[in-house]
Amino acid sequence: MSLASTAHNLVVLASEGAENHGGNHDSLNPYLTGGAALGILLLMLWVTTRLNRDR
């Protein structure tokens, strides 16, 4: 088996149920997900800067 035929078989296997499943879930809002990720990263940055003070 070559790499090209293996890749083709994997693509065919992955796309068999594509007409039934779009890949995106209806309850996932990209703005809410991105905003939550940004908020978590900013919180982690704030905690890191508070704990990294030179005493």
Sequence and secondary structure as in RCSB ss.txt:
>XXXX:A:sequence
MSLASTAHNLVVLASEGAENHGGNHDSLNPYLTGGAALGILLLMLWVTTRLNRDR
>XXXX:A:secstr
  HHHHHHHHHHHHTTTTTT  SS TT  HHHHHHHHHHHHHHHHHHHHHHT   
